[in-house]
Amino acid sequence: MFARVWEYEVPADQVDGFVAAYGPTGDWARLFARGDGFARTELYRSTERPTRFITVDLWRSQAAWQEFMGRWGLAYAELDQAMEPLAAGGTLLVEGSSG
């Protein structure tokens, strides 16, 4: 399994929109589902800082992720820009395989 883990600090007034867009059935998951090899998106909210979130996007392999980006990279960039007000881009924490 290949994972991409992101951290986000979300403005308090944007939390509901962020959860809707970045959750397991949100805009990102729907975009990723266009690619073969997408497994799921998980969303975690900090119990200590309720505006801090972690997303985990899981793919069957790094090759599946790269194939997705080759085909859907423009749509990814467009969605990323559209989501800027919700989370200001986030920080990639980990990109790697299990095992």
C-alpha positions, 0 to 999 in steps of 0.5 A, a space after each residue: 500500500 502506498 500512502 500520502 499523509 498531509 497535515 492541515 491547519 484549517 481556519 475555524 470558520 472553514 472546518 465544516 467545508 474542509 471536512 466535507 471536501 477532504 473526508 472519505 466521500 469528499 471532493 478529493 476522494 471523488 477525484 482520486 476514485 477516477 484512478 485505478 488503484 485508489 483504495 481510500 481516504 481517511 481523515 483525522 481531527 486532532 483532539 487537542 487542536 480541533 482545527 488541525 487535521 491529518 489526511 491519509 490517501 491510500 493507493 495500491 502502489 506508488 505506480 498507481 498514484 503516479 499513473 493517476 497524476 499522469 492522467 488527472 494531474 491538471 484536475 488535481 491542480 485545479 482542485 488544489 487551487 479551488 480548496 486553497 481557502 479551506 486549508 492553504 495547501 497543507 503540508 505533506 508529512 509522508 509519502 511512502 509504502 508500507 512494509 
